């Protein structure tokens, strides 16, 4: 589907304008959106708009790294939207010319719909030109990063508090799951941050300086998001190391306890083994009180070793 809107020199917004009328003298700037285009519609990128073949080719190579390419008087952006359910990146391609914006995407994106509605329906920013439309698209895409990051922060807070008294194994699985999600977010947010850095420091985009503060605002948001991602990754690493240390300490305590018990029973087993040998000439076997003497001796050894280990603090 292709839809177009145009803003006249009288600041009138014309919706669903045919592409052939976009070059009329009264048109100040326009925005064309390719939403799930067919093969025939996609050909218009090169046949009607005459975009560079490399830029058109990039539109069909999905999930590229966010980037900015300059082609004579047209600037080509690869942007990433975020699927809140899977945290997967969804590509949005944007062409920025001297008086137009062209967006190209194969999935339905509420961010694009919101930006389109603000200009087409609410007529907000129509007088600020095509650069403001490009800003709206980028701003809406970046704004949708925040809920996912905040959600992961809340999950980390729940793990730290462990209010549900989950086991260490369950908590560790949750930690590694969150680290995987943070890595997905990082792969989207960091390249977008670098892209916005290039935009705000670019001298090749005509008219950018007049609206530079809009794009700097997006860059500030991405800086905050990237710092949150790194901070959360550090928190997951700290929690992981803490639980590993705790688990290791518990294992050491268990092994020490078992070692002490085994050590106590070693001499007792030795004595029982000696008197379990069926030799005929063992004088103690004929003693009237021999059984009780050996039991008392074994009990004394066991109690003495237990008291000694307790005094050394091995049972603390």
C-alpha positions in Angstrom: 0.0 0.0 0.0 1.2 3.5 -0.9 -0.2 6.6 0.7 0.9 10.2 0.3 0.2 13.5 2.0 1.4 16.9 0.9 1.6 20.3 2.6 1.0 23.3 0.4 2.6 26.7 0.7 -0.5 27.8 2.5 0.1 25.1 5.1 -2.9 23.1 4.0 -2.5 19.4 4.4 -3.7 17.3 1.5 -4.2 13.6 2.2 -4.2 10.7 -0.3 -2.8 12.9 -3.0 -1.8 11.1 -6.3 1.9 10.7 -6.8 1.7 12.6 -10.1 0.6 15.7 -8.3 3.5 15.9 -5.9 5.6 17.9 -8.2 3.0 20.7 -8.6 4.3 24.2 -7.8 1.9 24.7 -4.9 3.3 21.8 -3.0 5.8 22.8 -0.3 6.8 19.3 0.9 5.3 15.8 1.0 5.5 12.5 2.7 5.0 9.2 0.9 4.7 6.0 3.0 5.2 2.5 1.5 3.4 0.2 3.8 3.8 -3.5 3.0 4.3 -2.6 -0.7 3.8 -5.1 -3.5 6.5 -5.8 -6.0 5.0 -3.3 -8.5 4.7 -0.6 -5.8 8.3 -1.2 -4.7 9.5 -0.6 -8.2 8.4 3.1 -7.9 11.3 3.8 -5.6 13.6 3.6 -8.6 11.2 4.3 -11.5 9.2 7.3 -10.0 11.5 8.7 -7.3 14.8 7.7 -9.1 16.5 6.8 -5.8 20.0 5.3 -6.0 19.9 1.6 -6.9 22.1 0.7 -3.9 19.7 2.5 -1.5 16.7 0.7 -3.2 18.6 -2.6 -2.9 19.1 -2.0 0.8 15.4 -1.7 1.3 15.0 -5.3 0.5 17.9 -6.6 2.5 16.2 -6.6 5.9 17.7 -6.2 9.4 20.7 -4.2 8.4 22.6 -2.2 11.0 21.1 1.3 11.4 23.0 3.7 9.1 23.0 6.9 7.1 24.1 7.1 3.4 24.3 10.3 1.4 23.3 10.1 -2.3 23.7 13.5 -3.9 20.6 15.4 -2.7 18.9 12.4 -1.1 19.8 11.0 2.3 19.0 7.4 3.1 18.4 6.2 6.6 18.1 2.6 7.9 16.1 2.7 11.2 15.0 0.0 13.6 11.7 -0.3 15.2 11.3 -2.7 18.2 8.9 -5.5 18.4 7.8 -5.3 22.1 6.8 -9.0 22.2 9.9 -10.6 20.8 12.4 -7.6 21.2 13.3 -8.3 17.6 14.3 -5.4 15.4 12.1 -4.4 12.5 13.6 -2.3 9.7 12.3 1.1 8.6 13.9 2.7 5.6 13.6 6.5 5.2 14.6 8.7 2.3 15.1 12.4 3.0 15.2 14.8 0.1 15.1 18.6 -0.3 11.3 18.7 0.2 10.1 15.2 0.8 10.2 12.2 3.1 9.7 8.6 1.9 9.3 5.8 4.4 9.4 2.1 3.4 8.6 -0.8 5.7 7.2 -4.3 5.3 5.5 -4.5 8.7 2.7 -2.6 10.3 4.1 -0.1 12.8 2.1 1.9 15.3 5.0 4.4 15.5 4.6 5.3 11.8 0.8 5.4 12.2 1.2 7.8 15.1 3.6 10.1 13.3 1.4 10.0 10.2 -1.7 10.8 12.2 -0.1 13.8 13.9 0.5 15.5 10.6 -2.4 14.2 8.5 -5.1 14.3 11.0 -4.0 16.6 13.8 -1.9 18.8 11.4 0.8 19.2 14.1 4.2 20.3 12.7 3.0 20.6 9.1 4.4 24.1 9.0 7.8 22.8 10.2 8.6 21.0 7.0 9.8 17.5 6.0 12.6 17.4 8.5 10.1 17.6 11.3 8.2 14.6 9.7 11.5 12.6 9.7 12.1 13.7 13.3 8.6 12.4 14.3 9.3 9.0 12.7 12.6 8.6 14.5 11.2 10.0 17.8 8.3 7.6 17.8 10.5 4.6 17.1 12.9 5.5 19.9 10.0 6.2 22.4 8.9 2.6 22.0 12.3 1.4 23.3 11.5 2.7 26.8 8.7 0.3 27.8 10.8 -2.8 27.1 13.8 -1.4 29.0 11.6 -0.4 32.0 9.9 -3.9 32.0 13.3 -5.6 32.2 14.3 -3.2 35.1 11.2 -4.2 37.0 12.0 -7.9 36.4 15.5 -7.3 37.8 14.0 -5.6 40.8 11.8 -8.6 41.5 14.7 -11.0 41.2 16.8 -8.8 43.7 13.9 -8.8 46.2 13.0 -12.5 45.5 9.7 -11.9 47.1 8.4 -15.2 45.7 11.2 -17.2 47.4 12.3 -18.8 44.1 15.1 -21.3 44.1 18.6 -20.3 42.9 18.2 -22.4 39.8 15.0 -20.6 38.8 16.6 -17.2 39.6 19.7 -18.0 37.5 17.5 -19.0 34.6 15.6 -15.7 34.8 18.9 -13.8 35.0 20.3 -15.4 31.9 17.0 -14.8 30.1 17.1 -11.1 31.0 20.7 -10.9 29.8 19.7 -12.3 26.5 16.9 -9.8 26.2 19.3 -6.9 27.1 21.6 -8.1 24.4 18.8 -7.9 21.9 18.0 -4.4 23.0 21.6 -3.4 22.9 22.0 -4.5 19.3 19.2 -2.1 18.4 19.8 0.8 20.7 23.6 1.3 20.4 23.6 1.4 16.5 20.6 3.8 16.7 22.6 6.0 19.1 25.5 6.1 16.7 23.2 6.9 13.9 21.7 9.9 15.7 25.2 11.0 16.6 26.1 11.1 12.9 22.9 13.0 12.2 23.4 15.8 14.8 27.0 16.2 13.6 26.3 16.2 9.9 26.7 19.2 7.7 25.3 17.6 4.6 21.6 17.7 5.5 20.1 20.9 4.3 18.1 22.8 6.9 19.1 20.5 9.7 20.6 23.3 11.9 17.2 25.1 12.2 15.7 21.9 13.8 18.8 20.4 15.3 17.4 20.5 18.8 14.7 18.0 17.9 17.3 15.4 16.8 19.5 16.2 19.8 16.5 15.3 22.0 16.3 11.9 20.3 20.0 11.5 20.8 19.7 12.3 24.5 17.0 9.6 24.8 19.2 7.1 23.2 22.1 8.0 25.5 19.8 7.4 28.4 18.6 4.1 27.0 22.2 2.9 26.3 23.2 3.8 29.9 20.2 2.0 31.3 21.1 -1.1 29.2 24.7 -1.1 30.4 23.6 -0.5 34.0 21.1 -3.4 33.8 23.8 -5.7 32.3 26.1 -4.8 35.2 23.3 -5.6 37.7 22.6 -8.9 36.1 26.3 -9.7 36.3 26.4 -8.7 40.0 23.3 -10.8 40.8 24.7 -13.8 38.8 28.1 -13.6 40.6 26.4 -13.2 44.0 24.2 -16.3 43.5 27.1 -18.3 42.1 29.2 -17.3 45.2 26.2 -18.2 47.5 25.7 -21.5 45.8 29.4 -22.3 46.0 29.4 -21.4 49.7 26.5 -23.7 50.3 28.2 -26.5 48.4 31.3 -26.0 50.5 29.3 -26.1 53.7 27.6 -29.3 52.6 30.9 -30.9 51.6 32.5 -29.9 54.9 29.6 -31.4 56.9 29.8 -34.6 55.0 33.6 -34.7 55.4 33.3 -34.2 59.2 30.7 -37.0 59.4 32.8 -39.3 57.3 35.9 -38.5 59.4 34.0 -39.3 62.6 32.9 -42.7 61.3 36.3 -43.7 59.9 37.8 -44.9 63.2 34.5 -46.5 64.2 34.3 -48.3 60.9 38.0 -49.4 61.4 37.2 -50.9 64.8 34.0 -52.6 63.6 36.0 -53.9 60.6 38.7 -55.4 62.9 36.1 -57.2 65.1 34.2 -58.3 62.1 37.0 -60.5 61.0 36.2 -64.1 61.9 39.6 -65.2 63.3 39.4 -67.9 65.9 42.0 -66.5 68.3 40.8 -63.0 69.1 40.9 -62.7 73.0 38.4 -59.8 73.1 35.7 -62.0 71.7 35.8 -64.1 74.8 35.5 -61.2 77.3 32.2 -61.0 79.2 32.0 -57.2 78.9 34.0 -56.9 75.6 31.0 -55.9 73.5 30.0 -53.0 75.9 33.7 -51.9 76.3 34.2 -51.6 72.5 30.8 -49.8 72.1 31.8 -47.3 74.9 35.2 -46.9 73.3 33.7 -46.2 69.9 31.2 -43.8 71.4 34.0 -42.0 73.2 36.0 -41.6 70.0 32.9 -40.3 68.1 31.9 -37.9 70.8 35.5 -36.7 71.3 36.0 -36.0 67.6 32.6 -34.3 67.4 33.5 -32.0 70.3 36.9 -31.2 68.8 35.4 -30.3 65.4 32.7 -28.2 67.2 35.4 -26.3 69.1 37.2 -25.5 65.8 33.9 -24.1 64.4 33.5 -26.6 61.6 29.7 -26.9 62.4 29.0 -23.2 62.3 
